[in-house]
């Protein structure tokens, strides 16, 4: 496998006039336009003087234009670097400083304040996505054939950041081969064909909406029904036109709360797929009894793409994430790297063409997360049952998953601890019917401080993405600690659940 664009293109329908993307109002983008638009952007990048390996950072609302730009990056062997639109200035400054993009495409508000991010419009090229909002990236497009740049499967295609338990976020380098091999395995595992129509309501700055969802579509020459964001009422209106839906568990709990969800509205769907956060057995069972559908749960992470999936044909076991995908080795080991038997709980490790190529500019950190025989340590704990299905029982990394987005308590605690009036804090995840887990801060005030929940939340909202801001603040006199002085988060979780 060489350039991922060529792999995708092999899956495009023979008749390029077939639809790739359909809006709810029926308007279409064809595969021919996808080829043409991505080629025009690729020409534009070359006119700007970009060289293979240069980064293109993108922080804009969901739009098909972003897909053209992603494909243009692949064609030109540039590194695509998508960013969650929720990130605030200080978060963004870090990502841009670390990734050092040659092109940054952003929203109007950021474009107008670009100097406050320490960025200059030159030599970096800063663009808006939309015309009339500044200098639009659309102005770089140039017609004419574009020759796809030759590259190996080991070249980095995308850079996605994850926060860490300690320190700053790390850039995860995903190669052409990582993304392509995983998309091919998923297309097979989930039986995608040209007849499929995928309901696409996910954001496209994460592996889930970008590589998993679109990868299956490109490789099967099928099409997406496009929604700019998830809205349960809208989804239920267009579900009858679709055959597959992918989402985080929150999508399914929101659909379940909608009276229009029933056998009829879901009759055309061949499979509902869930990932990015644990799907509760209650959600699985309730969905089955309301619609007759068994949600297919799968498991992945940014570093590895998708690792396991419940089967299309065969038993979908609630509470499990299914069987390893074709071409991957999965093992459960103890802390001394001894292989554990079936049903024994241990560390989940994985090896395969899907596993990332290392952290951006952090070779030492990369080494820490791989075993001597090159298995990646996911940081999750689980066991494999007698049928080979994986169950995840916990995360050894102290992470919260809220509505499918990862939140690292350490990052939030550091910010809270720096606030005037705060002595110390512990950030935990508590069960939440909508988000799966919600971020909650347990805070010890400094002597005489009268800092309130509102003040704390309002201050944090200025500095960090909204999904990381605690939904609730609980004030206590002292954090519970064990004999070693470590905060006992399990005690806090038990007390406040
Ligand atoms: C938005 N808000 C949230 C979240 N999203 N709070 C906690 N957790 C969240 N996930 C807050 C906003 O800051 C805002 O707060 C308020 O909710 C309303 O914002 P809005 O954008 O309208 O929210 P929403 O439409 O209700 O969004 C919730 C959502 C969304 C639909 C669950 O977060 C979502 O689409 N999540 C999917 C994420 C995803 O694709 N994850 C894949 C990554 P305020 O009102 O206070 O300002 S993981 C991955 O890729 C791996 C590989 C995998 O396995 O898939």
Boltz pocket constraint, residues with backbone or C-beta under 6 A from the ligand:
constraints:
  - pocket:
      binder: B
      contacts: [[A, 201], [A, 202], [A, 203], [A, 206], [A, 207], [A, 208], [A, 209], [A, 229], [A, 230], [A, 248], [A, 250], [A, 251], [A, 275], [A, 276], [A, 277], [A, 298], [A, 299], [A, 300], [A, 301], [A, 302], [A, 305], [A, 402], [A, 403], [A, 404], [A, 405], [A, 435], [A, 437], [A, 465], [A, 466], [A, 467], [A, 468]]
      max_distance: 6.0
